[in-house]
Amino acid sequence: MLDFAAGKIDVLVCTSIIESGLDIPNVNTLIVNRANQFGLADLYQLRGRVGRGARRAYAYFLYDHPHRLTDTARQRLQTILEASELGAGFSIAMRDLEIRGAGDLLGTRQHGHIAAVGFDLYCRLLAQAVRELKEEPEGEIPSPLSAPLAPSVSIDLPLPAFIPSDYVPHPPLRLRLYRRMAGLATMDEIKDMERELQDRFGSLPEATANLLYQLRLKVLALRSEVQGIYVREGQIVISTERDLERKQLEELLSHRAQVSRRQIRLPLRQRGDVWRKDLVEMLEAIEEEQRTSGIASTQR
């Protein structure tokens, strides 16, 4: 080993022991025989033994017969082939989790259910199952925001809402930010996300500010049992899952909107963005109407 590290020997034949943190910058070629016998983490660590210096490196993963490869081995090799960018360890770990299964929480057995439903839905199903197994405090009504499998709110507004590539250039980072935003459930969490974005990337572009605005609408809508917010025939329509107290809402909204049994319609002004503020106030009014109606029914 010392001779190889010093350059006195050109070729080192060894076992997978070299994956354990060896740092030899002058090594530029790695050949792994029967690579299909290794796990994904092993392959990733082995590949990391080359390319540690300024010289271009090559890693060759060999296997005997393509038709004898198992489906799992093929997926592992394909993952290593595709994840070649710097810092790919996280994506490889996530892919490994999907291939092998997450395993039992309190045991060592592994299963493949995660491959059937995908990692995101699997985590939501798991969170829902854990929540159902826990004993809820007596008299406490669980919030819809805390239910992982609860239906979300459909929001379709004439606003560009996304994270521009010139604001966050790295695609995997943008995806992680989208994933985090999808899980925001309170106004405080949205404010924290807004401050984080400004600290890390600078002032918010209009499209990203619109995205945060729609997240705020989502939180308000979930509180108010609103099913959808969309534009129809020049009006913003709020549809709900329950019957509305029409007279009370009209008074709260100062007759700015048309209230029907399960819908509220707000004229979409062509100039300015006054409707944005009106929309927030409408959702807050629905929440207030829901709260007061609940108090009244309780007193009766």
C-alpha positions as a Markdown table, in Angstrom:
| # | Residue | x | y | z |
|---|---|---|---|---|
| 1 | Met | 0.0 | 0.0 | 0.0 |
| 2 | Leu | 2.7 | 2.4 | 0.9 |
| 3 | Asp | 4.5 | 1.7 | -2.4 |
| 4 | Phe | 1.3 | 2.1 | -4.4 |
| 5 | Ala | 0.5 | 5.4 | -2.7 |
| 6 | Ala | 4.1 | 6.6 | -3.4 |
| 7 | Gly | 3.8 | 5.6 | -7.1 |
| 8 | Lys | 6.3 | 2.8 | -7.0 |
| 9 | Ile | 3.5 | 0.3 | -8.0 |
| 10 | Asp | 1.1 | 1.0 | -10.9 |
| 11 | Val | -1.6 | -1.5 | -10.1 |
| 12 | Leu | -3.1 | -2.5 | -6.8 |
| 13 | Val | -5.3 | -5.6 | -6.6 |
| 14 | Cys | -7.4 | -5.6 | -3.5 |
| 15 | Thr | -10.8 | -6.2 | -2.0 |
| 16 | Ser | -13.5 | -3.7 | -1.2 |
| 17 | Ile | -11.6 | -2.7 | 1.9 |
| 18 | Ile | -10.4 | 0.3 | -0.1 |
| 19 | Glu | -13.9 | 1.9 | 0.1 |
| 20 | Ser | -13.2 | 2.7 | 3.8 |
| 21 | Gly | -11.9 | 6.2 | 3.3 |
| 22 | Leu | -8.6 | 5.8 | 1.4 |
| 23 | Asp | -7.4 | 9.0 | -0.1 |
| 24 | Ile | -4.7 | 8.5 | -2.8 |
| 25 | Pro | -5.0 | 11.5 | -5.2 |
| 26 | Asn | -2.7 | 10.1 | -7.9 |
| 27 | Val | -5.1 | 7.2 | -8.6 |
| 28 | Asn | -7.1 | 7.8 | -11.7 |
| 29 | Thr | -8.6 | 4.4 | -12.8 |
| 30 | Leu | -10.8 | 2.0 | -10.9 |
| 31 | Ile | -11.9 | -1.4 | -12.2 |
| 32 | Val | -14.5 | -3.3 | -10.1 |
| 33 | Asn | -15.1 | -6.9 | -11.1 |
| 34 | Arg | -18.6 | -8.5 | -10.6 |
| 35 | Ala | -20.0 | -5.1 | -9.7 |
| 36 | Asn | -23.5 | -6.6 | -9.6 |
| 37 | Gln | -22.5 | -8.3 | -6.3 |
| 38 | Phe | -22.1 | -5.0 | -4.5 |
| 39 | Gly | -24.6 | -2.8 | -2.8 |
| 40 | Leu | -25.4 | 0.7 | -4.0 |
| 41 | Ala | -23.6 | 2.4 | -1.1 |
| 42 | Asp | -20.5 | 0.2 | -1.7 |
| 43 | Leu | -20.4 | 1.1 | -5.4 |
| 44 | Tyr | -20.7 | 4.8 | -4.5 |
| 45 | Gln | -17.9 | 4.6 | -2.0 |
| 46 | Leu | -15.7 | 2.6 | -4.4 |
| 47 | Arg | -16.2 | 5.1 | -7.2 |
| 48 | Gly | -15.1 | 7.9 | -4.8 |
| 49 | Arg | -11.6 | 6.4 | -4.5 |
| 50 | Val | -10.7 | 7.8 | -7.9 |
| 51 | Gly | -10.9 | 11.4 | -9.1 |
| 52 | Arg | -9.7 | 12.8 | -5.9 |
| 53 | Gly | -6.9 | 14.8 | -7.5 |
| 54 | Ala | -6.6 | 17.2 | -10.5 |
| 55 | Arg | -6.4 | 14.3 | -13.1 |
| 56 | Arg | -9.4 | 13.0 | -14.9 |
| 57 | Ala | -10.5 | 9.7 | -13.5 |
| 58 | Tyr | -12.3 | 6.6 | -14.8 |
| 59 | Ala | -14.4 | 4.0 | -13.0 |
| 60 | Tyr | -15.3 | 0.7 | -14.8 |
| 61 | Phe | -18.0 | -1.6 | -13.2 |
| 62 | Leu | -17.9 | -5.0 | -14.8 |
| 63 | Tyr | -20.4 | -7.9 | -14.7 |
| 64 | Asp | -20.4 | -11.3 | -16.4 |
| 65 | His | -23.7 | -11.7 | -18.3 |
| 66 | Pro | -26.3 | -9.0 | -18.8 |
| 67 | His | -29.1 | -11.4 | -19.0 |
| 68 | Arg | -28.2 | -12.9 | -15.6 |
| 69 | Leu | -28.5 | -9.6 | -13.9 |
| 70 | Thr | -31.3 | -9.4 | -11.3 |
| 71 | Asp | -33.6 | -6.4 | -11.6 |
| 72 | Thr | -32.3 | -5.0 | -8.3 |
| 73 | Ala | -28.6 | -5.2 | -9.5 |
| 74 | Arg | -29.6 | -3.5 | -12.8 |
| 75 | Gln | -31.2 | -0.7 | -10.9 |
| 76 | Arg | -28.2 | -0.2 | -8.7 |
| 77 | Leu | -25.8 | -0.1 | -11.7 |
| 78 | Gln | -28.1 | 2.3 | -13.5 |
| 79 | Thr | -28.3 | 4.6 | -10.5 |
| 80 | Ile | -24.5 | 4.8 | -10.3 |
| 81 | Leu | -24.3 | 5.5 | -14.0 |
| 82 | Glu | -26.8 | 8.3 | -13.8 |
| 83 | Ala | -25.7 | 9.9 | -10.5 |
| 84 | Ser | -22.4 | 11.3 | -11.7 |
| 85 | Glu | -22.6 | 14.9 | -10.6 |
| 86 | Leu | -20.9 | 16.3 | -7.6 |
| 87 | Gly | -22.8 | 15.8 | -4.4 |
| 88 | Ala | -24.9 | 13.0 | -5.7 |
| 89 | Gly | -24.8 | 11.1 | -2.4 |
| 90 | Phe | -28.2 | 12.2 | -1.2 |
| 91 | Ser | -30.0 | 11.2 | -4.4 |
| 92 | Ile | -28.2 | 7.8 | -4.4 |
| 93 | Ala | -29.3 | 7.3 | -0.8 |
| 94 | Met | -32.9 | 8.1 | -1.7 |
| 95 | Arg | -32.8 | 5.7 | -4.7 |
| 96 | Asp | -31.3 | 3.0 | -2.5 |
| 97 | Leu | -34.1 | 3.5 | 0.0 |
| 98 | Glu | -36.6 | 3.0 | -2.8 |
| 99 | Ile | -34.9 | -0.1 | -4.2 |
| 100 | Arg | -34.4 | -1.9 | -0.9 |
| 101 | Gly | -37.4 | -0.7 | 1.1 |
| 102 | Ala | -37.5 | 1.3 | 4.3 |
| 103 | Gly | -37.7 | -1.7 | 6.6 |
| 104 | Asp | -39.6 | -2.1 | 9.9 |
| 105 | Leu | -39.5 | 0.6 | 12.4 |
| 106 | Leu | -38.8 | -1.7 | 15.3 |
| 107 | Gly | -37.1 | -4.6 | 13.5 |
| 108 | Thr | -34.5 | -5.7 | 10.9 |
| 109 | Arg | -36.8 | -7.0 | 8.2 |
| 110 | Gln | -36.9 | -5.0 | 4.9 |
| 111 | His | -39.8 | -4.9 | 2.5 |
| 112 | Gly | -40.5 | -3.5 | -0.9 |
| 113 | His | -43.8 | -1.6 | -0.4 |
| 114 | Ile | -42.0 | 1.7 | -0.9 |
| 115 | Ala | -41.1 | 0.7 | -4.5 |
| 116 | Ala | -44.8 | 0.2 | -5.3 |
| 117 | Val | -46.1 | 3.5 | -4.1 |
| 118 | Gly | -43.0 | 5.8 | -4.2 |
| 119 | Phe | -41.1 | 7.4 | -1.4 |
| 120 | Asp | -43.2 | 10.4 | -0.9 |
| 121 | Leu | -46.6 | 8.6 | -0.7 |
| 122 | Tyr | -44.9 | 5.9 | 1.4 |
| 123 | Cys | -43.8 | 8.5 | 4.0 |
| 124 | Arg | -47.3 | 10.0 | 4.1 |
| 125 | Leu | -48.9 | 6.6 | 4.6 |
| 126 | Leu | -46.4 | 5.9 | 7.3 |
| 127 | Ala | -47.1 | 9.2 | 9.0 |
| 128 | Gln | -50.8 | 8.6 | 8.8 |
| 129 | Ala | -50.5 | 5.1 | 10.3 |
| 130 | Val | -48.3 | 6.4 | 13.2 |
| 131 | Arg | -50.8 | 9.2 | 13.9 |
| 132 | Glu | -53.7 | 6.7 | 14.0 |
| 133 | Leu | -51.9 | 4.4 | 16.4 |
| 134 | Lys | -51.3 | 7.3 | 18.8 |
| 135 | Glu | -53.9 | 8.0 | 21.3 |
| 136 | Glu | -55.5 | 11.4 | 20.6 |
| 137 | Pro | -56.2 | 13.6 | 23.7 |
| 138 | Glu | -59.8 | 13.4 | 24.7 |
| 139 | Gly | -61.9 | 16.1 | 23.0 |
| 140 | Glu | -59.1 | 17.2 | 20.7 |
| 141 | Ile | -60.1 | 17.6 | 17.0 |
| 142 | Pro | -57.1 | 17.0 | 14.7 |
| 143 | Ser | -56.3 | 19.8 | 12.3 |
| 144 | Pro | -56.6 | 19.0 | 8.6 |
| 145 | Leu | -53.1 | 20.4 | 8.3 |
| 146 | Ser | -51.8 | 17.6 | 10.4 |
| 147 | Ala | -53.3 | 14.8 | 8.3 |
| 148 | Pro | -50.8 | 13.7 | 5.7 |
| 149 | Leu | -53.3 | 12.1 | 3.4 |
| 150 | Ala | -55.9 | 14.8 | 3.7 |
| 151 | Pro | -57.0 | 16.2 | 0.2 |
| 152 | Ser | -55.2 | 19.4 | -0.6 |
| 153 | Val | -56.7 | 22.6 | -1.9 |
| 154 | Ser | -56.9 | 23.1 | -5.7 |
| 155 | Ile | -55.6 | 26.7 | -6.5 |
| 156 | Asp | -55.7 | 27.9 | -10.1 |
| 157 | Leu | -55.1 | 31.7 | -10.3 |
| 158 | Pro | -53.7 | 33.9 | -13.1 |
| 159 | Leu | -50.4 | 34.3 | -11.3 |
| 160 | Pro | -46.9 | 32.9 | -12.4 |
| 161 | Ala | -45.8 | 31.0 | -9.3 |
| 162 | Phe | -42.5 | 29.2 | -9.4 |
| 163 | Ile | -38.8 | 29.5 | -8.4 |
| 164 | Pro | -36.9 | 30.9 | -11.4 |
| 165 | Ser | -33.7 | 29.1 | -12.5 |
| 166 | Asp | -31.8 | 32.4 | -12.4 |
| 167 | Tyr | -32.8 | 32.8 | -8.8 |
| 168 | Val | -31.9 | 29.3 | -7.7 |
| 169 | Pro | -29.7 | 27.9 | -10.5 |
| 170 | His | -29.1 | 24.4 | -9.1 |
| 171 | Pro | -32.0 | 22.1 | -10.1 |
| 172 | Pro | -31.7 | 19.6 | -7.2 |
| 173 | Leu | -31.8 | 22.5 | -4.8 |
| 174 | Arg | -34.9 | 23.9 | -6.4 |
| 175 | Leu | -36.6 | 20.6 | -6.1 |
| 176 | Arg | -35.7 | 20.4 | -2.4 |
| 177 | Leu | -37.1 | 23.8 | -1.9 |
| 178 | Tyr | -40.4 | 22.9 | -3.7 |
| 179 | Arg | -40.6 | 19.8 | -1.5 |
| 180 | Arg | -40.2 | 21.8 | 1.7 |
| 181 | Met | -42.7 | 24.4 | 0.5 |
| 182 | Ala | -45.3 | 21.7 | -0.1 |
| 183 | Gly | -45.0 | 20.7 | 3.5 |
| 184 | Leu | -45.5 | 24.2 | 5.0 |
| 185 | Ala | -48.6 | 24.2 | 7.2 |
| 186 | Thr | -48.6 | 27.5 | 9.1 |
| 187 | Met | -48.2 | 31.1 | 8.4 |
| 188 | Asp | -45.1 | 31.2 | 10.7 |
| 189 | Glu | -43.4 | 28.5 | 8.6 |
| 190 | Ile | -44.1 | 30.4 | 5.4 |
| 191 | Lys | -42.6 | 33.6 | 6.9 |
| 192 | Asp | -39.5 | 31.6 | 8.0 |
| 193 | Met | -39.2 | 30.2 | 4.4 |
| 194 | Glu | -39.5 | 33.7 | 3.0 |
| 195 | Arg | -36.7 | 35.0 | 5.3 |
| 196 | Glu | -34.5 | 32.0 | 4.4 |
| 197 | Leu | -34.9 | 32.6 | 0.7 |
| 198 | Gln | -34.1 | 36.3 | 1.1 |
| 199 | Asp | -31.0 | 35.5 | 3.2 |
| 200 | Arg | -29.7 | 32.8 | 0.9 |
| 201 | Phe | -30.6 | 34.1 | -2.6 |
| 202 | Gly | -31.5 | 37.8 | -2.3 |
| 203 | Ser | -34.7 | 39.7 | -2.9 |
| 204 | Leu | -37.7 | 37.5 | -4.0 |
| 205 | Pro | -38.6 | 37.6 | -7.7 |
| 206 | Glu | -42.2 | 38.2 | -8.5 |
| 207 | Ala | -42.9 | 34.6 | -9.4 |
| 208 | Thr | -41.5 | 33.3 | -6.1 |
| 209 | Ala | -43.4 | 35.9 | -4.1 |
| 210 | Asn | -46.6 | 34.7 | -5.9 |
| 211 | Leu | -45.7 | 31.1 | -4.9 |
| 212 | Leu | -45.5 | 32.1 | -1.2 |
| 213 | Tyr | -48.8 | 34.0 | -1.6 |
| 214 | Gln | -50.5 | 30.9 | -2.9 |
| 215 | Leu | -49.1 | 28.9 | 0.0 |
| 216 | Arg | -50.7 | 31.4 | 2.4 |
| 217 | Leu | -53.9 | 31.0 | 0.6 |
| 218 | Lys | -53.6 | 27.2 | 1.0 |
| 219 | Val | -53.2 | 27.5 | 4.7 |
| 220 | Leu | -56.2 | 29.8 | 5.0 |
| 221 | Ala | -58.2 | 27.6 | 2.7 |
| 222 | Leu | -57.5 | 24.4 | 4.8 |
| 223 | Arg | -58.6 | 26.2 | 7.9 |
| 224 | Ser | -61.9 | 27.2 | 6.3 |
| 225 | Glu | -62.7 | 23.8 | 4.6 |
| 226 | Val | -62.3 | 25.4 | 1.2 |
| 227 | Gln | -62.1 | 22.9 | -1.6 |
| 228 | Gly | -60.9 | 25.0 | -4.5 |
| 229 | Ile | -59.9 | 28.5 | -5.6 |
| 230 | Tyr | -60.1 | 29.2 | -9.4 |
| 231 | Val | -61.1 | 31.7 | -12.1 |
| 232 | Arg | -64.3 | 31.3 | -14.1 |
| 233 | Glu | -65.8 | 33.9 | -16.4 |
| 234 | Gly | -63.9 | 36.8 | -15.1 |
| 235 | Gln | -64.5 | 36.0 | -11.4 |
| 236 | Ile | -62.5 | 34.3 | -8.7 |
| 237 | Val | -64.6 | 31.4 | -7.3 |
| 238 | Ile | -64.1 | 29.9 | -3.9 |
| 239 | Ser | -65.8 | 26.5 | -3.5 |
| 240 | Thr | -66.4 | 24.9 | -0.1 |
| 241 | Glu | -67.3 | 21.5 | 1.2 |
| 242 | Arg | -70.1 | 22.7 | 3.4 |
| 243 | Asp | -73.0 | 25.0 | 3.3 |
| 244 | Leu | -72.2 | 28.7 | 4.0 |
| 245 | Glu | -74.1 | 31.2 | 6.1 |
| 246 | Arg | -74.9 | 33.5 | 3.3 |
| 247 | Lys | -76.2 | 36.5 | 5.3 |
| 248 | Gln | -73.4 | 36.5 | 7.8 |
| 249 | Leu | -70.7 | 36.2 | 5.1 |
| 250 | Glu | -72.2 | 39.0 | 3.0 |
| 251 | Glu | -72.1 | 41.3 | 6.1 |
| 252 | Leu | -68.5 | 40.3 | 6.8 |
| 253 | Leu | -67.5 | 40.9 | 3.2 |
| 254 | Ser | -69.4 | 44.2 | 3.0 |
| 255 | His | -71.2 | 42.9 | 0.0 |
| 256 | Arg | -68.1 | 42.9 | -2.1 |
| 257 | Ala | -68.7 | 39.3 | -3.3 |
| 258 | Gln | -71.6 | 37.1 | -4.3 |
| 259 | Val | -72.3 | 34.4 | -1.8 |
| 260 | Ser | -74.2 | 31.2 | -2.8 |
| 261 | Arg | -74.8 | 27.9 | -0.9 |
| 262 | Arg | -71.3 | 26.6 | -1.4 |
| 263 | Gln | -69.5 | 29.2 | -3.5 |
| 264 | Ile | -68.3 | 32.8 | -3.2 |
| 265 | Arg | -67.6 | 34.8 | -6.3 |
| 266 | Leu | -65.3 | 37.8 | -6.4 |
| 267 | Pro | -65.0 | 40.0 | -9.5 |
| 268 | Leu | -61.5 | 39.8 | -10.9 |
| 269 | Arg | -60.3 | 43.4 | -11.5 |
| 270 | Gln | -58.2 | 43.8 | -14.6 |
| 271 | Arg | -56.1 | 46.6 | -13.2 |
| 272 | Gly | -53.9 | 46.2 | -10.1 |
| 273 | Asp | -53.9 | 43.4 | -7.7 |
| 274 | Val | -56.6 | 44.6 | -5.3 |
| 275 | Trp | -58.3 | 41.2 | -5.7 |
| 276 | Arg | -55.3 | 39.6 | -3.9 |
| 277 | Lys | -56.1 | 41.4 | -0.6 |
| 278 | Asp | -59.8 | 40.8 | -1.1 |
| 279 | Leu | -59.2 | 37.1 | -1.6 |
| 280 | Val | -57.3 | 36.8 | 1.7 |
| 281 | Glu | -60.1 | 38.7 | 3.5 |
| 282 | Met | -62.7 | 36.4 | 2.0 |
| 283 | Leu | -60.9 | 33.3 | 3.3 |
| 284 | Glu | -60.5 | 34.9 | 6.7 |
| 285 | Ala | -64.2 | 35.7 | 6.6 |
| 286 | Ile | -65.1 | 32.1 | 5.9 |
| 287 | Glu | -63.0 | 31.0 | 8.8 |
| 288 | Glu | -64.6 | 33.5 | 11.1 |
| 289 | Glu | -68.1 | 32.4 | 9.9 |
| 290 | Gln | -67.2 | 28.8 | 10.5 |
| 291 | Arg | -65.9 | 29.6 | 14.0 |
| 292 | Thr | -69.0 | 31.6 | 15.0 |
| 293 | Ser | -71.3 | 29.1 | 13.5 |
| 294 | Gly | -69.6 | 26.4 | 15.6 |
| 295 | Ile | -70.0 | 28.4 | 18.8 |
| 296 | Ala | -73.6 | 29.0 | 18.1 |
| 297 | Ser | -74.4 | 25.4 | 17.4 |
| 298 | Thr | -72.5 | 24.4 | 20.6 |
| 299 | Gln | -74.6 | 26.9 | 22.7 |
| 300 | Arg | -77.8 | 25.6 | 21.2 |
